[in-house]
Amino acid sequence: LSTQWRNYIGFWLLGLCNNFAYVVMLSAAHDVLKKQESGNATASASATLAVGFQGGNSSNSSRYDCNPVSTAAVLLADILPTLLIKLLAPFVIHKLPYGMRVLFCAIMATTSFLLVSFSSTVWMSILGVIFASISSGLGELSFLSLTVFFSRDVLGGWGSGTGGAGVAGAFLYSGLIQVGLSPKITLLIMLVVPFAMLISYFFLLVPPPSLPQWKSRETEYAAVASEERQQLMDGSEEEEQEKSTPAEDRTTGPLTFTEKLHVIKGLLKFVFPLGLVYFAEYFINQGLMELLYFPNFFLSHAELYRWYQTLYQVGVLVSRSSLCCVKIRKLWALSLLQVVNAVLLLFAVQYQFLPSAWLVFTIVLYEGLLGGAAYVNTFYFISKEV
């Protein structure tokens, strides 16, 4: 394979492996909480493990068939650590070499699978989800910043890989549970994913000499297109000089705190639409999906929840892989359409007017298409315009 293809495939696999544990934890949210609920009501721990994950419907006095602890609890454990990392890490992450970051992410992902597999309490399961969130958040931050050392094509590979993680994670989890494997065995099988991340990074990618693999270097921000830094700072005096200098020979030191604040200001027009899309998505996926249950449907509640998540991830994969075919600059339009989805499903939960789960399947697939398109187009236009 040529270097270009090795790097593209490498970033596709890194995107797949990085988001895999995160996706699986969201798909398993109903099962994780169902297991703990069954554990509190059953004397036998072994019976709890068998019954809890396979999942009949939880019994409660509400008109909604749901767990006493909402699946949103798993969402919070999956999102908040990632959010904190993405808010704080950019100011200090350059001090940690890329090789160390990747090793740390793989260790965190492995730990998350093990903790959730062998958990016996809610807090232990939530702790496992938190480790998955740390791995995904730090990995996304690191791998996206890593793309500046390669050609811009790898960004498409990364976006497609993260979409593939959604389908692979959700479909494998749902499929293996559906054929009769216990969630414990299913999660243990998925331990191969962190090792695949290490192989992709250390053996498949062809890094340039400027990449700070094991040493913290002040010249980390030397990149294929480092003149973009001056565009961020609205400086044009040195732009022509930079363009006349080969990319490989140019180096810049890390941005100062003040410069980073200027960069953040320039990113707000991209951040707000994407943030709104994600807010609407997570409100639907972890706040409403569990409540969209149809008692007369051929799937049980737990199975229905898992396939909602799977179809959502199919939509994400399709749209995140569409960058080579179509580019959408109007990010606010995607945000507003996603909010419409959230409002529609909120009323559907409240008034229960949707006639069948098949209609919900269609809406969830459409939701995934919007979410994936917003993600990949946001980062594409950031890399092009900022």
C-alpha positions as CSV (number, residue, x, y, z in Angstrom):
1,L,0.0,0.0,0.0
2,S,1.1,3.6,-0.7
3,T,1.8,5.9,2.3
4,Q,-1.3,7.9,1.5
5,W,-3.6,4.8,1.6
6,R,-1.9,3.5,4.8
7,N,-2.5,6.7,6.5
8,Y,-6.1,6.9,5.4
9,I,-6.8,3.3,6.5
10,G,-4.9,4.0,9.7
11,F,-7.1,6.9,10.6
12,W,-10.2,5.1,9.6
13,L,-9.3,2.3,12.1
14,L,-8.3,4.8,14.8
15,G,-11.7,6.5,14.4
16,L,-13.4,3.1,14.6
17,C,-11.4,1.9,17.7
18,N,-11.6,5.3,19.5
19,N,-15.4,5.5,19.5
20,F,-16.1,1.8,19.8
21,A,-16.2,1.6,23.6
22,Y,-18.2,4.8,23.9
23,V,-20.8,3.5,21.4
24,V,-21.1,0.1,23.1
25,M,-21.7,1.7,26.5
26,L,-24.6,3.7,25.1
27,S,-26.0,0.7,23.4
28,A,-25.7,-1.4,26.6
29,A,-27.1,1.4,28.8
30,H,-30.5,-0.3,29.2
31,D,-28.9,-3.7,29.9
32,V,-26.4,-2.3,32.4
33,L,-29.1,-0.7,34.5
34,K,-31.5,-3.6,34.1
35,K,-28.8,-5.9,35.4
36,Q,-28.4,-3.9,38.6
37,E,-32.2,-3.6,39.1
38,S,-32.5,-7.4,38.8
39,G,-29.5,-7.8,41.2
40,N,-31.3,-5.8,43.8
41,A,-34.4,-8.0,43.5
42,T,-32.8,-11.4,43.2
43,A,-30.9,-13.4,45.8
44,S,-28.8,-15.4,43.4
45,A,-26.0,-13.4,41.7
46,S,-25.6,-15.9,38.9
47,A,-29.3,-15.7,38.2
48,T,-29.1,-12.0,38.2
49,L,-26.3,-12.0,35.5
50,A,-28.3,-14.3,33.3
51,V,-31.7,-12.5,33.6
52,G,-30.6,-8.9,33.9
53,F,-28.8,-8.5,30.6
54,Q,-31.1,-10.5,28.4
55,G,-33.7,-8.2,29.5
56,G,-37.4,-8.5,29.9
57,N,-39.3,-5.3,30.7
58,S,-38.8,-3.6,34.0
59,S,-41.8,-3.3,36.2
60,N,-42.8,-0.1,37.8
61,S,-45.9,1.9,38.6
62,S,-45.4,4.4,35.8
63,R,-47.3,4.2,32.5
64,Y,-43.8,4.1,30.9
65,D,-41.9,0.9,31.0
66,C,-38.4,2.1,32.0
67,N,-35.6,1.5,34.5
68,P,-35.8,3.3,37.9
69,V,-32.4,4.9,37.0
70,S,-32.8,6.4,33.5
71,T,-30.4,5.5,30.8
72,A,-29.5,9.2,30.9
73,A,-27.4,8.3,33.9
74,V,-25.1,6.2,31.6
75,L,-25.2,9.1,29.1
76,L,-23.9,11.5,31.8
77,A,-21.1,9.1,32.7
78,D,-20.3,8.7,29.0
79,I,-20.4,12.5,28.2
80,L,-19.3,14.6,31.2
81,P,-15.7,13.2,31.4
82,T,-15.3,13.7,27.6
83,L,-16.7,17.2,27.9
84,L,-14.3,18.2,30.7
85,I,-11.3,16.7,28.8
86,K,-12.2,18.7,25.7
87,L,-12.6,21.9,27.7
88,L,-9.4,21.7,29.7
89,A,-7.0,19.4,27.8
90,P,-6.2,21.8,24.9
91,F,-4.3,24.0,27.3
92,V,-2.0,21.3,28.5
93,I,-2.2,18.3,26.2
94,H,0.7,19.3,24.1
95,K,3.0,18.4,27.0
96,L,2.1,14.8,26.6
97,P,3.6,12.9,23.6
98,Y,1.3,11.2,21.2
99,G,2.6,7.8,21.9
100,M,1.8,8.1,25.6
101,R,-1.7,9.4,24.8
102,V,-2.5,6.4,22.6
103,L,-1.3,3.9,25.2
104,F,-3.3,5.7,27.9
105,C,-6.5,5.6,25.7
106,A,-6.0,1.9,25.0
107,I,-5.6,1.2,28.8
108,M,-8.7,3.2,29.6
109,A,-10.8,1.4,27.0
110,T,-9.6,-2.0,28.2
111,T,-10.4,-1.1,31.8
112,S,-13.9,0.0,30.9
113,F,-14.8,-3.3,29.2
114,L,-13.5,-5.3,32.1
115,L,-15.3,-3.2,34.8
116,V,-18.7,-3.3,33.1
117,S,-18.3,-7.0,32.3
118,F,-17.7,-8.0,35.9
119,S,-19.7,-5.2,37.6
120,S,-22.0,-6.2,40.5
121,T,-23.3,-2.7,41.4
122,V,-24.5,0.4,39.6
123,W,-21.5,2.5,40.7
124,M,-19.0,-0.1,39.3
125,S,-20.8,-0.1,36.0
126,I,-20.9,3.7,35.9
127,L,-17.2,3.8,36.7
128,G,-16.5,1.5,33.7
129,V,-18.5,3.9,31.5
130,I,-16.5,6.8,32.8
131,F,-13.2,5.1,31.8
132,A,-14.7,4.6,28.3
133,S,-15.5,8.3,28.1
134,I,-12.0,9.3,29.2
135,S,-10.5,7.0,26.5
136,S,-12.9,8.4,23.8
137,G,-12.5,12.0,24.7
138,L,-8.7,12.1,25.0
139,G,-8.5,10.0,21.9
140,E,-10.7,12.2,19.7
141,L,-8.8,15.3,20.9
142,S,-5.4,13.7,20.2
143,F,-6.2,12.1,16.8
144,L,-7.9,15.2,15.4
145,S,-4.9,17.2,16.4
146,L,-2.7,14.5,14.9
147,T,-4.3,15.0,11.4
148,V,-2.4,18.3,10.9
149,F,0.8,16.2,10.5
150,F,-0.7,14.4,7.6
151,S,-2.6,15.3,4.4
152,R,-6.1,16.6,4.7
153,D,-7.5,13.4,3.2
154,V,-7.0,11.6,6.5
155,L,-9.8,13.7,8.1
156,G,-12.3,12.0,5.8
157,G,-10.9,8.6,7.0
158,W,-11.2,9.6,10.6
159,G,-14.8,10.8,10.2
160,S,-15.8,7.7,8.3
161,G,-14.1,5.5,10.9
162,T,-16.0,7.1,13.8
163,G,-19.2,6.5,11.9
164,G,-18.2,2.9,11.4
165,A,-17.6,2.6,15.1
166,G,-21.2,3.5,15.7
167,V,-22.5,0.7,13.4
168,A,-19.9,-1.9,14.4
169,G,-20.3,-1.3,18.1
170,A,-24.1,-1.1,18.2
171,F,-24.7,-3.8,15.6
172,L,-22.2,-6.3,17.2
173,Y,-23.5,-5.7,20.7
174,S,-27.1,-6.0,19.6
175,G,-26.5,-9.0,17.3
176,L,-24.4,-11.0,19.7
177,I,-27.0,-10.5,22.5
178,Q,-29.7,-11.4,20.1
179,V,-28.1,-14.7,19.2
180,G,-27.8,-15.6,22.9
181,L,-24.4,-14.5,24.2
182,S,-24.4,-12.9,27.6
183,P,-23.4,-9.2,27.8
184,K,-20.4,-10.3,29.9
185,I,-19.0,-12.5,27.1
186,T,-19.9,-9.9,24.5
187,L,-18.0,-7.2,26.2
188,L,-15.0,-9.5,26.8
189,I,-14.9,-10.3,23.1
190,M,-14.7,-6.6,22.4
191,L,-11.4,-6.4,24.3
192,V,-9.7,-6.9,20.9
193,V,-10.6,-3.3,19.9
194,P,-8.1,-1.5,22.2
195,F,-5.3,-3.7,20.8
196,A,-6.4,-2.9,17.3
197,M,-6.0,0.8,18.1
198,L,-2.4,0.2,19.2
199,I,-1.6,-1.8,16.0
200,S,-3.2,0.9,13.8
201,Y,-1.3,3.7,15.4
202,F,2.2,2.1,15.9
203,F,2.4,-0.2,12.9
204,L,0.0,1.1,10.1
205,L,0.4,4.9,10.1
206,V,3.5,6.3,8.4
207,P,4.2,9.4,10.6
208,P,6.4,12.3,9.4
209,P,9.6,13.1,11.2
210,S,8.1,16.2,12.8
211,L,5.6,14.1,14.8
212,P,6.5,14.2,18.5
213,Q,6.0,10.5,19.1
214,W,7.6,9.9,22.5
215,K,9.0,13.3,23.4
216,S,7.2,16.5,24.4
217,R,8.5,19.1,21.9
218,E,7.8,22.8,21.7
219,T,7.6,22.4,18.0
220,E,4.7,20.0,18.1
221,Y,2.6,22.3,16.0
222,A,4.7,22.0,12.9
223,A,2.1,20.8,10.4
224,V,1.4,20.2,6.8
225,A,-0.4,23.5,6.5
226,S,1.0,25.6,9.4
227,E,0.2,28.9,7.7
228,E,-3.3,28.4,9.0
229,R,-2.2,29.6,12.4
230,Q,-1.6,33.1,11.0
231,Q,-5.1,33.0,9.5
232,L,-6.5,32.1,13.0
233,M,-4.8,35.2,14.4
234,D,-5.9,37.4,11.5
235,G,-2.3,38.2,10.7
236,S,-1.6,38.6,7.0
237,E,1.9,40.2,7.0
238,E,3.8,36.9,7.1
239,E,1.2,34.9,5.1
240,E,3.0,35.3,1.8
241,Q,6.4,34.5,3.3
242,E,4.9,31.3,4.9
243,K,3.4,30.2,1.6
244,S,6.7,30.5,-0.1
245,T,8.4,28.2,2.4
246,P,8.0,24.5,2.1
247,A,5.6,23.0,4.7
248,E,8.2,20.5,5.9
249,D,10.7,23.3,6.8
250,R,8.3,25.5,8.8
251,T,7.8,25.1,12.5
252,T,5.9,27.0,15.0
253,G,5.8,26.9,18.8
254,P,2.7,26.0,20.7
255,L,0.1,28.7,20.9
256,T,0.1,30.9,24.0
257,F,-3.0,31.0,26.3
258,T,-4.1,34.4,24.7
259,E,-3.7,33.0,21.2
260,K,-5.7,30.0,22.1
261,L,-8.5,32.3,23.3
262,H,-8.4,34.0,19.9
263,V,-8.6,30.6,18.2
264,I,-11.6,29.6,20.3
265,K,-13.4,32.9,19.3
266,G,-13.0,32.0,15.7
267,L,-14.4,28.5,16.2
268,L,-17.6,29.6,17.9
269,K,-19.6,29.8,14.6
270,F,-18.8,26.1,14.2
271,V,-19.1,25.0,17.8
272,F,-22.6,26.3,18.6
273,P,-24.4,24.5,15.7
274,L,-22.5,21.3,16.4
275,G,-23.2,21.6,20.1
276,L,-27.0,22.1,19.5
277,V,-27.0,19.0,17.2
278,Y,-25.4,16.9,20.0
279,F,-27.7,18.3,22.7
280,A,-30.8,17.3,20.6
281,E,-29.2,13.9,19.8
282,Y,-28.4,12.9,23.3
283,F,-31.8,14.2,24.5
284,I,-33.4,11.8,22.1
285,N,-31.0,8.8,22.5
286,Q,-30.7,8.7,26.2
287,G,-33.7,10.7,27.4
288,L,-36.5,9.6,25.1
289,M,-35.6,6.3,23.4
290,E,-36.1,4.2,26.5
291,L,-39.7,5.6,26.7
292,L,-40.6,4.9,23.1
293,Y,-41.8,1.3,23.8
294,F,-44.5,-0.5,22.0
295,P,-45.8,-3.5,24.1
296,N,-47.4,-5.3,21.1
297,F,-44.2,-5.1,19.0
298,F,-42.3,-8.4,18.4
299,L,-39.2,-7.1,20.1
300,S,-38.8,-6.8,23.9
301,H,-38.1,-3.4,25.5
302,A,-34.4,-4.1,25.8
303,E,-34.1,-5.4,22.3
304,L,-36.1,-2.4,20.9
305,Y,-33.7,0.0,22.7
306,R,-30.6,-1.7,21.3
307,W,-32.0,-1.6,17.7
308,Y,-32.9,2.1,18.1
309,Q,-29.2,2.7,18.9
310,T,-28.1,0.5,16.0
311,L,-30.2,2.3,13.4
312,Y,-29.0,5.7,14.7
313,Q,-25.4,4.6,14.2
314,V,-26.2,3.3,10.7
315,G,-27.4,6.8,9.8
316,V,-24.2,8.3,11.4
317,L,-22.0,6.0,9.3
318,V,-23.7,6.9,6.1
319,S,-23.5,10.6,6.6
320,R,-20.0,10.7,8.0
321,S,-18.8,8.8,5.0
322,S,-20.5,11.2,2.6
323,L,-17.9,14.0,2.6
324,C,-16.4,12.9,-0.7
325,C,-19.8,13.2,-2.3
326,V,-21.5,16.1,-0.7
327,K,-20.5,19.0,1.6
328,I,-23.0,21.0,3.6
329,R,-21.9,24.5,4.6
330,K,-25.2,25.5,6.3
331,L,-24.6,23.9,9.6
332,W,-27.4,25.8,11.4
333,A,-29.9,24.1,9.1
334,L,-28.8,20.7,10.4
335,S,-29.0,21.9,13.9
336,L,-32.6,23.1,13.5
337,L,-33.7,19.9,11.8
338,Q,-32.3,17.9,14.7
339,V,-34.1,20.1,17.2
340,V,-37.3,19.4,15.3
341,N,-36.7,15.7,15.7
342,A,-36.2,16.1,19.4
343,V,-39.4,18.1,19.9
344,L,-41.4,15.6,17.7
345,L,-40.2,12.6,19.8
346,L,-40.8,14.5,23.1
347,F,-44.4,15.0,22.1
348,A,-44.6,11.4,21.0
349,V,-43.5,10.2,24.4
350,Q,-45.9,12.6,26.2
351,Y,-49.0,11.9,24.0
352,Q,-48.1,8.5,22.6
353,F,-49.5,9.2,19.1
354,L,-46.9,7.2,17.1
355,P,-48.6,4.0,15.8
356,S,-45.6,1.7,15.5
357,A,-42.0,1.2,16.3
358,W,-41.3,1.1,12.5
359,L,-42.0,4.8,12.3
360,V,-39.6,5.5,15.2
361,F,-37.0,3.4,13.4
362,T,-37.3,5.8,10.4
363,I,-37.0,8.9,12.5
364,V,-34.0,7.5,14.4
365,L,-32.2,6.7,11.2
366,Y,-32.9,10.2,9.9
367,E,-31.6,11.6,13.2
368,G,-28.3,9.7,12.7
369,L,-28.0,11.1,9.2
370,L,-28.3,14.7,10.5
371,G,-25.9,14.1,13.4
372,G,-23.2,12.5,11.2
373,A,-23.5,15.2,8.6
374,A,-23.1,17.9,11.2
375,Y,-20.0,16.3,12.7
376,V,-18.0,15.6,9.5
377,N,-18.9,18.9,7.8
378,T,-18.1,20.9,10.9
379,F,-14.6,19.6,11.1
380,Y,-14.1,19.7,7.3
381,F,-14.9,23.4,7.2
382,I,-12.9,24.1,10.3
383,S,-9.8,22.6,8.6
384,K,-10.6,24.5,5.4
385,E,-11.6,28.0,6.6
386,V,-10.0,28.5,10.0
